[in-house]
Each structure stands twice: as C-alpha cells, then as structure tokens.
C-alpha cells in the first residue's frame, strides 16, 4: 500500500511542468507552441536561451532525484540493497512518466531526459558523473542538446555493463530500455540532424539565431 502511494507521489512530482510554468510566467508564452513543441529543457534552451534552459534542466533533474529518494521512507528497503534499487527504479520511472505526461499540464510534457538523469544520480552517482562528462563533452563540441542526450543515453548501458559491471538484472534491463527509448523519442531530432537543420543551443546566454 505504501509503495503504491509513493509511486503515485513520484508521478505527481515528475508532473511538475517546469518548462511550461517558466515560459508562461517569465516569458508570456507556452513553450509547447514554439520550437519542437516539447516542454523540456532542450526546447527551453532552444527557444528561451541558456539561463532559462539551465534552470529548467536543474529543476527537472531534482524532480527525478527526489522521486527516487522517496524509497527511504519505507524502512525495510534500507536493509536490502537489491530491493531498494528495484523500488528506486520504479519510482524513477514514475517520475519520468509524469514528466512526459504531466497531469498538471494536460499530459503534454517533455522527453524526460533531465528527470531521468536525476533518477540515475540518486541511484548511482558515479554513473551519473560519467554521463555528465559525456553529455557536456558532446554539447561543447556540437551544441546539439538532442545529440548529446542520445549519446549519453547510449553510454548509460555501456557503463552499466562494461565499466561498473552492475549485477542487478532489472537495472541492466532498465539501462538498455532507456537507451532505446531515448533514441526512439528523438527520431525527429535524428532526422533533423541528418538533414543538417537541427537547431543548435546557445552556450553563452544568447538565443540561437534561428529562434529570433
């Protein structure tokens, strides 16, 4: 019973539509009507600039982190690492689903990358650290948030299998499923990347030229 309540709470936390609220209250627009139409950090970077995008990314990341840490409210999970990890994965998934289908924003959200990262950060900080390096490196080299997200998502199962040798089967399955899901949800971005017309994000506070 407590598990169900916490999973629902994780979903509600994930449903906080950071990008929508920031765009409406500070820029008088609905971010979902601009750029790619997604209510996430990538589109916020693209449309509103790096400051707004960074803020949205951090808050969305915190959503995933907090959702996963709800597992510690149930005492028995603190004594069983396997059960704890499994339940944390469920809570994290609930938060990501909430971000993608937010009840507070007509079920039209983002792609869940930042929330997913917050989830990984809470479960396994070392892996999250490597993913930050991969994401930041790709972003610095290409200025494509979408490409950086895709590469980092693919790096996730690689790290789990070959670097950290994670024994948890459910965690391994989740890592592979995450990489596949991120690639699938970015299919439009991939097409734009191949066509050479994917928007680059500003790195120094200015909006990209294509969005002015």
For each residue, the residues with C-beta under 8 A, 3 or more apart:
1: 4 5
2: 5 6 73 74
3: 6 7 74 87 90
4: 1 7 8
5: 1 2 8 9
6: 2 3 9 10 70 71 73 74 91
7: 3 4 10 11 90 91 94
8: 4 5 11 12 94
9: 5 6 12 13 67 70
10: 6 7 13 14 67 68 70 91 92 94 95 98
11: 7 8 14 15 94 95 97 98 103
12: 8 9 15 16 98 103
13: 9 10 16 63 66 67 95 98
14: 10 11 63 64 67 94 95 96 97 98 99 102 112 115
15: 11 12 98 99 101 102 103 104 105 109
16: 12 13 21 59 63 98 102 104
17: 20 21 39 102 104 105 109
18: 21 22 55 56 59 60 63
19: 22 23 31 38 39 40 41 43 44 56 60 110
20: 17 23 24 30 31 32 39 102 105 109
21: 16 17 18 24 25
22: 18 19 25 26 27 31 44 48 52 55 56
23: 19 20 26 27 29 30 31 44 47 48 52
24: 20 21 27 28 29 30
25: 21 22
26: 22 23 52
27: 22 23 24 48 52
28: 24
29: 23 24 33 34
30: 20 23 24 33 34
31: 19 20 22 23 34 35 38 39 43 44 47 48
32: 20 37 38 39 108
33: 29 30 37
34: 29 30 31 37 43 47 211
35: 31 38 43 46 47 199 211
36: 42 43 46 188 189
37: 32 33 34 43
38: 19 31 32 35 42 43 109 110 111
39: 17 19 20 31 32 43 102 105 108 109 110
40: 19 43 44 56 60 99 109 110 111 112 113 114
41: 19 44 45 53 54 56 57 60 110 113 114 145
42: 36 38 45 46 53 110 111 113 145 146 149 201
43: 19 31 34 35 36 37 38 39 40 46 47 110
44: 19 22 23 31 40 41 47 48 52 53 56 57
45: 41 42 48 49 50 52 53 54 57 145 201 202
46: 35 36 42 43 53 145 199 201 208 211
47: 23 31 34 35 43 44 207 211
48: 22 23 27 31 44 45 51 52 53 207
49: 45 52 53 202 205 206 207
50: 45 53 54 201 202 203 204 205 206
51: 48 54 55 205
52: 22 23 26 27 44 45 48 49 55 56
53: 41 42 44 45 46 48 49 50 56 57 201
54: 41 45 50 51 57 58
55: 18 22 51 52 58 59
56: 18 19 22 40 41 44 52 53 59 60 114
57: 41 44 45 53 54 60 61 114
58: 54 55 61 62 114
59: 16 18 55 56 62 63
60: 18 19 40 41 56 57 63 64 99 110 114 115 118
61: 57 58 64 65 114 115 117 118 121
62: 58 59 65 66 118
63: 13 14 16 18 59 60 66 67 95 98 99 114 115 118
64: 14 60 61 67 68 92 95 96 99 114 115 116 117 118 119 120 121 122
65: 61 62 68 69 118 119 121 122
66: 13 62 63 69 70 118
67: 9 10 13 14 63 64 70 91 92 94 95 115 118 119
68: 10 64 65 71 88 91 92 95 118 119 122 123
69: 65 66 72 122
70: 6 9 10 66 67 73 91
71: 6 68 74 77 84 87 88 91
72: 69 77 78
73: 2 6 70
74: 2 3 6 71 77 78 87
75: 78 79
76: 79 80 83
77: 71 72 74 80 83 84 87
78: 72 74 75 84
79: 75 76
80: 76 77 83 84
81: 84 85
82: 85 86 168
83: 76 77 80 86 87
84: 71 77 78 80 81 87 88
85: 81 82 88 89 123 168 170 171
86: 82 83 89 90 168 170
87: 3 71 74 77 83 84 90 91
88: 68 71 84 85 91 92 119 122 123
89: 85 86 92 93 123 170 171 174
90: 3 7 86 87 93 94
91: 6 7 10 67 68 70 71 87 88 94 95 119
92: 10 64 67 68 88 89 95 96 116 119 120 122 123
93: 89 90 96 97 119 174
94: 7 8 10 11 14 67 90 91 97 98
95: 10 11 13 14 63 64 67 68 91 92 98 99 115 118 119
96: 14 64 92 93 99 100 112 115 116 119
97: 11 14 93 94 100 101 112
98: 10 11 12 13 14 15 16 63 94 95 101 102 103 109 115
99: 14 15 40 60 63 64 95 96 102 109 110 112 114 115
100: 96 97 109 110 111 112
101: 15 97 98 107 108 109
102: 14 15 16 17 20 39 98 99 105 106 107 108 109
103: 11 12 15 98 107
104: 15 16 17
105: 15 17 20 39 102 108 109
106: 102
107: 101 102 103
108: 32 39 101 102 105
109: 15 17 20 38 39 40 98 99 100 101 102 105 112
110: 19 38 39 40 41 42 43 60 99 100 113 114
111: 38 40 42 100 149 182 185 186
112: 14 40 96 97 99 100 109 115 116
113: 40 41 42 110 116 117 149 153 182
114: 40 41 56 57 58 60 61 63 64 99 110 117 118
115: 14 60 61 63 64 67 95 96 98 99 112 118 119
116: 64 92 96 112 113 119 120 178 182
117: 61 64 113 114 120 121 128 131 132
118: 60 61 62 63 64 65 66 67 68 95 114 115 121 122
119: 64 65 67 68 88 91 92 93 95 96 115 116 122 123
120: 64 92 116 117 123 124 127 128 131 156
121: 61 64 65 117 118 124 125 128
122: 64 65 68 69 88 92 118 119 125
123: 68 85 88 89 92 119 120 171
124: 120 121 127 128 164 166
125: 121 122 128 129
126: 129 130 164
127: 120 124 130 131 156 159 160 164
128: 117 120 121 124 125 131 132
129: 125 126 132 133
130: 126 127 133 134 155 159 163
131: 117 120 127 128 134 135 152 155 156 159
132: 117 128 129 135 136
133: 129 130 136 137
134: 130 131 137 138 148 151 152 155
135: 131 132 138 139 148 149 151 152
136: 132 133 139 140 148
137: 133 134 140 141
138: 134 135 141 142 144 147 148 151 152
139: 135 136 142 143 144 145 148 201 203
140: 136 137 143 203
141: 137 138
142: 138 139 147 148 200
143: 139 140 200 201 203
144: 138 139 147 148 193 198 200 201
145: 41 42 45 46 139 148 149 201
146: 42 149 150 186 189 190 192 193 198
147: 138 142 144 150 151 189 193 198
148: 134 135 136 138 139 142 144 145 151 152
149: 42 111 113 135 145 146 152 153 182 186
150: 146 147 153 154 182 183 186 189 190
151: 134 135 138 147 148 154 155
152: 131 134 135 138 148 149 155 156
153: 113 149 150 156 178 179 182 183
154: 150 151 157 158 179 182 183
155: 130 131 134 151 152 158 159
156: 120 127 131 152 153 159 160 175 178 179
157: 154 160 161 172 175 176 178 179
158: 154 155 161 162 163
159: 127 130 131 155 156 162 163 164
160: 127 156 157 163 164 166 171 172 175
161: 157 158 165 166 172 175
162: 158 159 165
163: 130 158 159 160
164: 124 126 127 159 160
165: 161 162
166: 124 160 161 171 172 175
167:
168: 82 85 86 171 172
169: 172 173
170: 85 86 89 173 174
171: 85 89 123 160 166 168 174 175
172: 157 160 161 166 168 169 175 176
173: 169 170 176 177
174: 89 93 170 171 177 178
175: 156 157 160 161 166 171 172 178 179
176: 157 172 173 179 180
177: 173 174 180 181
178: 116 153 156 157 174 175 181 182
179: 153 154 156 157 175 176 182 183
180: 176 177 183 184
181: 177 178 184 185
182: 111 113 116 149 150 153 154 178 179 185 186
183: 150 153 154 179 180 186 187 190
184: 180 181 187
185: 111 181 182
186: 111 146 149 150 182 183 189 190
187: 183 184 190 191
188: 36 191 192
189: 36 146 147 150 186 192 193 198
190: 146 150 183 186 187 193 194
191: 187 188 194 195
192: 146 188 189 195 197 198 199
193: 144 146 147 189 190 196 198
194: 190 191
195: 191 192 198
196: 193
197: 192
198: 144 146 147 189 192 193 195
199: 35 46 192 208 210 211
200: 142 143 144 208
201: 42 45 46 50 53 139 143 144 145 208
202: 45 49 50 205 206 207 208
203: 50 139 140 143
204: 50
205: 49 50 51 202
206: 49 50 202
207: 47 48 49 202 211 212
208: 46 199 200 201 202 211 212
209: 212
210: 199
211: 34 35 46 47 199 207 208
212: 207 208 209
